[in-house]
Amino acid sequence: MKLCMIGTGYVGLVSGVCFSDLGNTVYCVDNNSDKIKKLNQGIVPIYEPGLEELIKKNYRQKRLIFTTDIKQAVTKADIIFICVGTPTKKNSNSADLKYVFQVAKQIKKFINKYKIVITKSTVPVTTGDKIEKIFKSKIKKKLVDVVSNPEFLREGEAIKDFTSPDRVVIGTNSKRANLKLKSLYFPIVKKTSRYINTSRRGAELIKYASNAFLATKISFINEMANLCEKVGVDIKDVSYGMGSDQRIGERFLRAGPAYGGSCFPKDTRAVLDTGKSFKVDLSIVENVIKSNENRKLLLTKKLVKILNGNLKNKSITFLGVTFKPNTDDMREASSLYMIPYLSKKVSNIRYFDPSGKKSDFKNYNNVKFCKNIESACYKTDLIVIHTEWNEFKFLNFKRLVKKSNFKIYDMRNIYSPNEMKKKKINYFGIGR
């Protein structure tokens, strides 16, 4: 099939590349000419394991086309995916859909035969209805079906999630569109995945409800970790005991910093806003958002306490600053709160992240990016393990630091408190 992905951000690029690897011809469209130029040169704008190799492979085989020409892409494609951003509006909880509607209006201009127009972007309930109104004249001529097909891609594991998903959700009442999309997704769902055909509104809400529930699990276990610290229980034991119950499951039950990234923060806010617009009380979601925001300050205060409140002339090292490993995504990462806060009180902050230097900290004179773990940890007073990159899981801290009386704040509980005690290292974890 011939596909068009409008937007070459995380969702559009990963989905487009994976579809091309299944044998489809995919036009990846973006209005950012510099990004398209770089993609045509094999320069990948995001950090995602395995993506660069797939791009080069399918580009060579001419199944993957990067272009700014939306007219050409829409005209040639059978199925068009809208994959643009839906950020939170400023001073609001609602999702900003202006890019979605702008793209829909552009697509409309070039429809000359039957097309399936799909929202791949995460959008609130009724967005598909509004898009359908844009295509009203084309729908009357039976040239367009508007479908919701939400993505469920985890950063750092996106290719695996695309090729071996738990489910593929298709929101449409059109038999014609459903048959076409069943055929498109057949190589993916033929073995183990569920193909779920529901209403368009149903598909839109499945995405929001899923993300809100996962955010709830994270916030819940983080609050249990707070309790564990007070009663002298290890949160890892609690998580294991809870997760062994099949009704609960072990995933998303690891205590740590506040959840971040491109999805959970904005999607919980958006579903809360949707509830208010329909006059439905979503108090659980509201409190999840509040709990997550409070977590950033709570962990920062604990860090200060670990240093006995004495931050003057201290050196702090952050190992990892992204919101999770195997991605360069800094959106809503706890480090974006912690490092600026500490920079006002500490002599110097160093950080190392395998995904590279971050522009987020460029305006802080006492915040320095280190090119390796050794230089980041050398003679530091406190090591904060913020992100659980594999590079941080088997470190000889005494050899790295070369200083006595340093401390470790393991915000991911990578290390064993008992092992640290044996090595006579001042170690602090989360919920333990």
PANU-750592 format. One record per residue (C-alpha): residue in one letter; x, y, z. Coordinates in pm, whole numbers, padded with zeros to 5 digits, always signed. Layout:
BEGIN
aXYZ;...
END
This chain:
BEGIN
m+00000+00000+00000;k+00094+00364-00036;l+00088+00554+00292;c+00139+00914+00393;m+00260+01014+00741;i+00214+01386+00803;g+00454+01488+01077;t+00797+01332+01126;g+00810+01360+01502;y+00842+01054+01721;v+00511+00888+01627;g+00510+00974+01258;l+00872+00879+01194;v+00871+00551+01386;s+00535+00442+01244;g+00628+00541+00889;v+00962+00361+00902;c+00806+00045+01047;f+00528+00044+00787;s+00788+00075+00510;d+00976-00221+00658;l+00659-00426+00609;g+00676-00359+00234;n+00463-00045+00201;t+00566+00270+00018;v+00561+00548+00277;y+00574+00924+00221;c+00691+01100+00538;v+00589+01465+00513;d+00703+01758+00725;n+00696+02135+00677;n+01040+02159+00838;s+01263+02154+00530;d+01582+02128+00738;k+01455+01812+00910;i+01356+01658+00576;k+01696+01746+00429;k+01873+01575+00719;l+01650+01266+00697;n+01734+01237+00327;q+02100+01246+00434;g+02043+00966+00685;i+02057+01198+00988;v+01794+01089+01241;p+01644+01367+01458;i+01550+01146+01753;y+01727+00889+01969;e+01554+00553+01932;p+01739+00218+01929;g+01729+00046+01589;l+01557+00332+01407;e+01856+00461+01212;e+01928+00118+01066;l+01568+00072+00951;i+01562+00418+00793;k+01878+00353+00591;k+01758+00008+00481;n+01416+00116+00357;y+01542+00444+00211;r+01791+00249-00003;q+01509+00024-00119;k+01303+00332-00211;r+01011+00239+00013;l+01071+00544+00233;i+01035+00894+00091;f+01101+01210+00294;t+00941+01521+00149;t+00790+01863+00217;d+00548+01817-00076;i+00218+01738+00095;k+00026+01756-00234;q+00232+01480-00394;a+00217+01260-00083;v-00159+01295-00027;t-00240+01248-00395;k-00043+00924-00422;a-00134+00772-00085;d-00424+00537-00010;i-00409+00601+00365;i-00308+00928+00530;f-00196+00944+00892;i-00206+01269+01088;c+00090+01252+01326;v+00140+01609+01443;g+00182+01728+01801;t-00104+01787+02041;p+00070+01976+02324;t-00104+02118+02627;k-00234+02471+02569;k-00060+02742+02766;n-00229+02813+03101;s-00472+02528+03039;n-00515+02151+03070;s-00667+02113+02724;a-00488+01968+02423;d-00394+02215+02152;l-00542+02072+01830;k-00458+02356+01593;y-00193+02152+01409;v-00433+01860+01362;f-00701+02081+01210;q-00449+02271+00995;v-00328+01944+00846;a-00685+01821+00789;k-00764+02139+00592;q-00449+02090+00384;i-00532+01727+00308;k-00881+01823+00193;k-00739+02033-00092;f-00572+01733-00257;i-00827+01453-00226;n-00920+01330-00573;k-01018+00971-00496;y-01110+00755-00195;k-00877+00806+00102;i-00869+00695+00462;v-00765+00982+00689;i-00640+00862+01027;t-00561+01047+01347;k-00247+00879+01484;s-00186+01172+01716;t-00333+01144+02064;v-00651+01350+02053;p-00947+01406+02289;v-01285+01242+02237;t-01489+01408+01956;t-01179+01525+01765;g-01262+01283+01483;d-01613+01431+01468;k-01462+01778+01418;i-01224+01652+01150;e-01517+01490+00974;k-01688+01828+00951;i-01381+01961+00767;f-01420+01679+00512;k-01799+01710+00491;s-01809+01777+00115;k-01568+01490+00044;i-01757+01251+00271;k-02080+01323+00082;k-01903+01203-00232;k-01774+00898-00039;l-01415+01002-00094;v-01310+01004+00273;d-01339+00792+00586;v-01208+00953+00905;v-01060+00695+01144;s-00892+00698+01486;n-00589+00468+01521;p-00403+00565+01840;e-00039+00471+01891;f+00097+00286+02195;l+00470+00332+02145;r+00708+00351+02440;e+01014+00565+02387;g+01320+00345+02382;e+01116+00040+02280;a+00909+00186+01999;i+01009-00051+01718;k+00932-00355+01930;d+00600-00200+02037;f+00505-00132+01674;t+00598-00474+01538;s+00469-00677+01837;p+00190-00472+01995;d-00052-00588+02263;r-00332-00458+02043;v-00412-00250+01738;v-00709-00021+01795;i-00912+00097+01496;g-01195+00343+01554;t-01437+00339+01263;n-01787+00224+01169;s-01691+00210+00801;k-01666-00150+00676;r-01462-00032+00379;a-01203+00142+00595;n-01192-00141+00847;l-01119-00404+00579;k-00843-00186+00434;l-00681-00135+00773;k-00712-00502+00865;s-00513-00579+00553;l-00252-00313+00640;y-00202-00443+00993;f-00230-00814+00905;p+00148-00880+00914;i+00152-00742+01268;v-00161-00891+01423;k-00169-01231+01249;k+00003-01410+01537;t-00053-01279+01886;s-00190-00924+01880;r-00552-00823+01919;y-00718-00625+01642;i-00984-00414+01809;n-01246-00246+01593;t-01451+00003+01790;s-01618+00337+01736;r-01404+00639+01660;r-01483+00798+01997;g-01412+00464+02161;a-01063+00450+02009;e-00989+00808+02113;l-01088+00735+02472;i-00901+00401+02488;k-00576+00588+02438;y-00644+00849+02706;a-00784+00598+02952;s-00480+00370+02907;n-00228+00645+02971;a-00422+00785+03267;f-00437+00438+03425;l-00063+00377+03382;a+00012+00720+03528;t-00209+00623+03822;k-00008+00303+03881;i+00317+00502+03885;s+00182+00766+04123;f+00035+00498+04348;i+00359+00305+04389;n+00548+00631+04445;e+00312+00718+04730;m+00355+00368+04874;a+00731+00429+04859;n+00682+00736+05078;l+00500+00520+05330;c+00768+00249+05312;e+01036+00499+05411;k+00839+00585+05725;v+00758+00229+05837;g+01091+00066+05747;v+00978-00153+05456;d+01151-00196+05118;i+00925-00080+04834;k+01078-00346+04609;d+00922-00614+04829;v+00586-00438+04817;s+00603-00396+04439;y+00696-00761+04392;g+00417-00878+04621;m+00160-00660+04447;g+00281-00732+04096;s+00264-01107+04150;d-00113-01069+04164;q-00227-01123+03804;r-00513-00878+03856;i-00256-00602+03918;g+00051-00703+03715;e+00414-00608+03773;r+00457-00342+03502;f+00463+00026+03603;l+00511-00062+03968;r+00865+00063+04007;a+00899+00352+04247;g+01111+00644+04135;p+01088+01007+04025;a+00774+01171+03891;y+00650+01034+03558;g+00746+01246+03257;g+00783+01225+02882;s+00565+01327+02593;c+00252+01133+02689;f+00152+01085+03052;p+00172+01448+03172;k-00016+01602+02880;d-00262+01314+02840;t-00369+01307+03205;r-00425+01683+03187;a-00620+01648+02862;v-00849+01371+02989;l-00917+01577+03300;d-01012+01867+03074;t-01236+01639+02868;g-01412+01525+03186;k-01479+01885+03284;s-01616+01971+02940;f-01866+01683+02973;k-01928+01767+03343;v-01785+01436+03466;d-01588+01424+03792;l-01246+01263+03733;s-01109+01320+04081;i-00873+01019+04066;v-00700+01159+03757;e-00693+01506+03912;n-00517+01376+04222;v-00273+01169+04016;i-00161+01490+03844;k-00128+01666+04180;s+00065+01375+04334;n+00307+01366+04042;e+00380+01738+04060;n+00437+01716+04437;r+00683+01431+04381;k+00940+01657+04215;l+00963+01882+04520;l+00951+01593+04766;l+01251+01416+04611;t+01443+01741+04584;k+01388+01804+04955;k+01510+01452+05031;l+01825+01521+04831;v+01889+01832+05038;k+01831+01629+05353;i+02084+01366+05240;l+02344+01644+05234;n+02229+01750+05582;g+02095+02075+05445;n+02446+02196+05380;l+02471+02263+05005;k+02733+02536+05008;n+03053+02439+04829;k+02907+02098+04743;s+02937+01915+04413;i+02644+01706+04287;t+02652+01461+03997;f+02347+01349+03801;l+02376+01019+03618;g+02109+01048+03351;v+01874+01342+03304;t+01618+01212+03053;f+01279+01101+03183;k+01363+00737+03102;p+01651+00539+02945;n+01706+00475+02573;t+01565+00811+02469;d+01688+01169+02446;d+01347+01303+02552;m+01366+01562+02828;r+00999+01655+02833;e+00868+01676+03192;a+01176+01498+03329;s+01225+01544+03705;s+01576+01672+03635;l+01424+01983+03475;y+01290+02076+03818;m+01569+01946+04038;i+01878+02082+03862;p+01759+02445+03827;y+01646+02438+04193;l+01981+02304+04313;s+02187+02531+04085;k+02087+02826+04305;k+02228+02658+04615;v+02518+02436+04502;s+02864+02531+04377;n+02867+02293+04088;i+02642+02036+03925;r+02776+01787+03674;y+02576+01547+03465;f+02636+01266+03220;d+02368+01121+02994;p+02438+00867+02717;s+02203+01060+02485;g+02424+01369+02503;k+02435+01730+02618;k+02105+01906+02690;s+02022+02259+02581;d+01780+02279+02876;f+02072+02355+03109;k+02280+02583+02886;n+02187+02900+03078;y+02312+02767+03412;n+02680+02855+03457;n+02738+02602+03733;v+02574+02311+03547;k+02826+02120+03334;f+02783+01830+03090;c+03053+01564+03116;k+03146+01343+02822;n+03193+01033+03037;i+03095+00883+03373;e+03448+00917+03512;s+03470+01294+03478;a+03113+01336+03604;c+03175+01142+03926;y+03532+01251+04008;k+03552+01388+04365;t+03180+01462+04382;d+02990+01486+04711;l+02668+01325+04591;i+02581+01100+04299;v+02215+01111+04194;i+02113+00816+03977;h+01824+00983+03798;t+01777+00758+03492;e+01835+00382+03481;w+02056+00360+03172;n+02237+00027+03146;e+02567+00215+03172;f+02492+00291+03537;k+02407-00057+03662;f+02753-00199+03744;l+02967+00091+03859;n+03265+00088+04097;f+03178+00409+04277;k+03486+00427+04499;r+03714+00395+04200;l+03515+00658+04011;v+03482+00917+04287;k+03828+00885+04445;k+03703+01063+04755;s+03582+00948+05096;n+03242+01026+05247;f+03059+01071+04919;k+02692+00973+04905;i+02465+00803+04653;y+02099+00887+04598;d+01967+00602+04385;m+01632+00728+04255;r+01580+00409+04053;n+01677+00152+04321;i+01932-00007+04090;y+02167-00109+04371;s+02126-00320+04683;p+02140-00129+05015;n+02310-00430+05177;e+02583-00444+04912;m+02642-00071+04947;k+02664-00111+05324;k+02927-00385+05285;k+03130-00149+05068;k+03090+00123+05331;i+02917+00360+05091;n+02656+00607+05215;y+02360+00492+05009;f+02001+00618+04990;g+01724+00477+04773;i+01356+00534+04711;g+01112+00379+04955;r+01375+00182+05143;
END
